[in-house]
Amino acid sequence: MENFAAIVLAAGKGTRLAGGTPSPKPKVLYELAGRPMIAYTLSLLKKVGAEEIVVVVGYKAAEVKKVAGEGYKFATQSKQLGTGHAVSVGLSQVTSSAGNILVVNGDDSAFYNPETIQKVLNKHVGKGGVVTFVSLDVEDPTGLGRVIREEERVIGIIEEKIASSEQKKIKEVNDGVYVFRRSWLGENLPKIKKSPVGEYYLVDLVSLAVLQGEEVGVFKLLNTDEWRGVNTKEELIAADRLMRERLKNASQK
């Protein structure tokens, strides 16, 4: 798909990865197979042809900028006010004529195949909707936003921090990859209301689109190895092992 820009969310502190203490480095700079997580993400976005890439930085921003290198724009999220706020900050720096915006996290998108992201983009354009997001089924959905459906129809996504005990049982989760029609995103980001925990959640745009009667697309990720949440030391170790296996297998082909 042509004519799209990308926003990479990379402002996190990585406190949980550091055992609950202030992290020595930003979350996206923790390494998989000797390479910072964000490096895989930026490489992926180049492969799928993003017209412009904006990296939203915050915690130890200078370090993230140095690792990312040249060829990117940077937007600073000075306060941690949630994903909705982060995307708003990032969108303000998109200067291209891109009609669609791909949003990814810089800490959990290292394993995506470019072909998969291309399929997500193609589905978004083919459906002609205002938002398409990626979901997958996981055994342990702890810490992730749950996909809320009425029968088969998606009606929203609820973050775990404010999910009910019944909603927390849902296994289908949002993995943080979205494609938005740029004009709709710009008009509706200001409509996100602050959550009970004081953050602005990007996922609220899904239910807002549903309320507006707009088309919401869902791309179900069947190969769950393409997404790895990296929030704890154990998850980092597992992701590092998987990346080393993947690179080894790729070198043997």
C-alpha positions as CSV (number, residue, x, y, z in Angstrom):
1,M,0.0,0.0,0.0
2,E,1.3,3.4,-0.9
3,N,0.6,6.7,0.8
4,F,1.0,5.8,4.5
5,A,3.1,7.0,7.4
6,A,4.0,5.2,10.6
7,I,4.1,6.2,14.2
8,V,6.3,4.1,16.6
9,L,5.5,4.3,20.3
10,A,8.8,4.3,22.0
11,A,8.5,6.4,25.2
12,G,8.2,3.7,27.8
13,K,10.5,3.3,30.8
14,G,10.7,-0.4,31.0
15,T,10.2,-0.4,34.8
16,R,9.0,-4.0,34.9
17,L,11.9,-5.2,32.9
18,A,14.2,-3.6,35.5
19,G,12.4,-5.5,38.3
20,G,10.2,-2.6,39.4
21,T,13.1,-0.1,39.8
22,P,13.9,2.8,37.5
23,S,15.2,1.3,34.3
24,P,18.8,1.9,33.2
25,K,17.6,2.4,29.7
26,P,14.4,2.9,27.7
27,K,12.3,-0.2,27.2
28,V,12.7,-0.2,23.4
29,L,16.5,-0.4,23.8
30,Y,16.5,-3.8,25.6
31,E,18.0,-6.3,23.2
32,L,16.9,-9.4,21.3
33,A,19.8,-11.4,19.9
34,G,22.2,-8.5,20.5
35,R,20.0,-5.9,18.8
36,P,17.7,-3.3,20.3
37,M,14.0,-4.1,19.9
38,I,13.3,-0.9,18.2
39,A,15.9,-1.6,15.5
40,Y,13.8,-4.5,14.3
41,T,10.7,-2.4,14.2
42,L,12.3,0.4,12.2
43,S,13.7,-2.1,9.8
44,L,10.2,-3.7,9.4
45,L,8.7,-0.3,8.6
46,K,11.3,0.4,5.9
47,K,10.6,-2.9,4.3
48,V,6.8,-2.2,4.1
49,G,7.5,1.2,2.5
50,A,6.3,3.7,5.1
51,E,6.4,7.2,3.5
52,E,7.5,8.8,6.8
53,I,8.3,7.3,10.2
54,V,7.7,9.3,13.4
55,V,9.2,7.9,16.6
56,V,7.5,9.0,19.8
57,V,10.1,9.3,22.5
58,G,10.0,10.2,26.2
59,Y,12.1,8.4,28.8
60,K,15.8,9.0,28.0
61,A,14.8,10.2,24.6
62,A,18.4,11.1,23.5
63,E,19.4,7.4,23.8
64,V,16.5,6.3,21.7
65,K,17.3,8.9,19.0
66,K,20.9,7.9,19.0
67,V,20.1,4.2,18.5
68,A,17.5,4.9,15.8
69,G,19.8,7.1,13.8
70,E,19.0,9.3,10.9
71,G,16.1,9.1,8.5
72,Y,13.3,9.4,11.1
73,K,11.3,12.2,12.8
74,F,10.9,12.3,16.5
75,A,8.1,13.6,18.7
76,T,8.5,14.0,22.4
77,Q,5.9,12.8,24.9
78,S,7.0,14.7,28.0
79,K,4.4,13.1,30.2
80,Q,3.2,9.5,30.3
81,L,-0.5,10.1,29.5
82,G,-1.3,6.9,27.6
83,T,-1.2,5.6,24.1
84,G,-3.9,8.0,22.8
85,H,-1.8,11.0,23.9
86,A,1.3,9.4,22.5
87,V,-0.3,9.0,19.0
88,S,-1.6,12.6,19.2
89,V,2.0,13.8,19.8
90,G,3.3,11.6,17.0
91,L,0.6,12.7,14.5
92,S,1.5,16.3,15.0
93,Q,4.9,15.6,13.4
94,V,3.6,13.7,10.4
95,T,4.2,16.1,7.5
96,S,3.8,13.9,4.5
97,S,0.7,13.6,2.4
98,A,0.0,10.2,3.8
99,G,-3.7,9.3,3.8
100,N,-3.3,6.4,6.3
101,I,-1.3,6.1,9.6
102,L,0.2,2.8,10.8
103,V,0.7,2.7,14.5
104,V,3.0,0.1,16.1
105,N,4.8,-0.3,19.5
106,G,8.5,-0.2,19.4
107,D,8.8,-3.0,22.0
108,D,6.7,-5.9,20.7
109,S,6.8,-5.7,17.0
110,A,10.2,-7.2,16.3
111,F,8.8,-10.6,15.1
112,Y,6.4,-9.4,12.4
113,N,7.0,-10.6,8.9
114,P,6.7,-7.7,6.4
115,E,4.2,-9.7,4.4
116,T,1.9,-9.8,7.4
117,I,2.0,-6.0,7.9
118,Q,1.4,-5.6,4.2
119,K,-1.7,-7.8,4.5
120,V,-3.0,-5.6,7.4
121,L,-2.5,-2.5,5.3
122,N,-4.2,-4.1,2.3
123,K,-7.2,-5.2,4.4
124,H,-7.6,-1.7,5.8
125,V,-7.7,-0.2,2.3
126,G,-9.8,-2.9,0.9
127,K,-12.5,-2.5,3.6
128,G,-12.4,1.3,3.3
129,G,-12.8,1.7,7.0
130,V,-11.5,4.3,9.5
131,V,-9.5,1.8,11.6
132,T,-8.1,-1.7,11.3
133,F,-6.3,-3.4,14.2
134,V,-4.6,-6.7,14.8
135,S,-5.8,-9.2,17.3
136,L,-4.7,-12.7,18.4
137,D,-5.8,-15.4,20.9
138,V,-3.5,-16.1,23.8
139,E,-3.6,-18.5,26.7
140,D,-2.6,-15.9,29.3
141,P,-4.0,-12.4,28.4
142,T,-2.8,-10.8,31.6
143,G,-1.8,-7.2,31.0
144,L,-3.3,-6.9,27.5
145,G,-6.4,-5.1,26.1
146,R,-9.3,-7.5,25.5
147,V,-11.3,-7.5,22.3
148,I,-15.0,-7.0,23.1
149,R,-17.5,-8.6,20.7
150,E,-21.2,-8.9,20.4
151,E,-21.6,-12.3,18.7
152,E,-18.9,-11.9,16.0
153,R,-19.0,-8.1,15.7
154,V,-16.3,-6.1,17.4
155,I,-17.7,-3.3,19.6
156,G,-14.6,-2.2,21.4
157,I,-11.3,-2.9,23.2
158,I,-11.0,-2.7,27.0
159,E,-7.7,-2.2,28.7
160,E,-7.0,-4.5,31.6
161,K,-6.6,-1.7,34.1
162,I,-10.3,-0.9,33.8
163,A,-11.7,-4.3,32.6
164,S,-14.3,-6.2,34.7
165,S,-13.5,-9.6,36.1
166,E,-15.7,-11.2,33.3
167,Q,-13.9,-9.2,30.6
168,K,-10.5,-10.3,31.9
169,K,-11.5,-13.9,31.0
170,I,-11.5,-13.0,27.3
171,K,-8.6,-14.7,25.4
172,E,-8.7,-12.5,22.2
173,V,-6.4,-9.5,22.7
174,N,-5.3,-6.4,20.9
175,D,-1.6,-6.5,20.1
176,G,-1.1,-2.8,19.5
177,V,-0.9,-2.6,15.7
178,Y,-3.4,-0.3,14.1
179,V,-4.0,1.4,10.7
180,F,-6.1,4.6,10.8
181,R,-7.5,6.8,8.1
182,R,-5.5,9.9,8.8
183,S,-8.3,12.4,8.5
184,W,-10.6,10.4,10.9
185,L,-7.7,9.9,13.3
186,G,-7.0,13.6,13.5
187,E,-10.7,14.5,14.0
188,N,-11.3,11.9,16.7
189,L,-8.1,11.8,18.9
190,P,-9.3,14.9,20.8
191,K,-12.5,13.0,21.6
192,I,-10.8,10.4,23.7
193,K,-11.7,10.9,27.4
194,K,-9.3,10.4,30.2
195,S,-9.6,7.0,31.8
196,P,-10.2,6.4,35.5
197,V,-6.4,5.8,35.9
198,G,-5.6,9.2,34.3
199,E,-4.5,8.0,30.8
200,Y,-5.9,8.5,27.3
201,Y,-6.3,5.1,25.7
202,L,-5.9,4.7,21.9
203,V,-8.2,1.7,22.0
204,D,-11.1,4.0,22.8
205,L,-11.1,5.0,19.2
206,V,-12.4,1.5,18.2
207,S,-15.6,1.8,20.3
208,L,-15.9,5.4,19.1
209,A,-15.8,4.3,15.5
210,V,-18.5,1.6,16.2
211,L,-20.7,4.3,17.8
212,Q,-20.3,6.4,14.7
213,G,-21.3,3.5,12.5
214,E,-17.9,3.4,10.8
215,E,-16.2,0.4,9.4
216,V,-13.8,-1.3,11.9
217,G,-11.5,-4.0,10.5
218,V,-9.9,-6.8,12.5
219,F,-6.9,-8.7,11.3
220,K,-6.7,-12.0,13.2
221,L,-3.0,-13.0,13.6
222,L,-3.0,-16.8,13.2
223,N,0.8,-17.2,13.6
224,T,1.1,-16.1,17.2
225,D,4.9,-16.3,17.0
226,E,4.8,-13.0,15.1
227,W,3.9,-11.1,18.2
228,R,5.8,-11.2,21.5
229,G,4.8,-9.1,24.5
230,V,8.0,-8.1,26.4
231,N,7.1,-6.8,29.8
232,T,9.0,-8.9,32.2
233,K,12.5,-10.4,32.5
234,E,11.1,-13.8,31.7
235,E,9.4,-12.6,28.6
236,L,12.6,-10.8,27.5
237,I,14.6,-14.0,27.9
238,A,12.0,-16.0,26.0
239,A,11.8,-13.4,23.2
240,D,15.6,-13.3,23.0
241,R,15.7,-17.1,22.6
242,L,13.1,-17.1,19.9
243,M,14.8,-14.4,18.0
244,R,18.1,-16.2,18.1
245,E,16.4,-19.4,16.8
246,R,14.7,-17.4,14.0
247,L,17.9,-15.8,12.9
248,K,19.7,-19.1,13.0
249,N,17.0,-20.8,10.9
250,A,17.0,-17.9,8.4
251,S,20.8,-18.2,7.9
252,Q,20.5,-21.9,7.2
253,K,18.0,-21.4,4.3
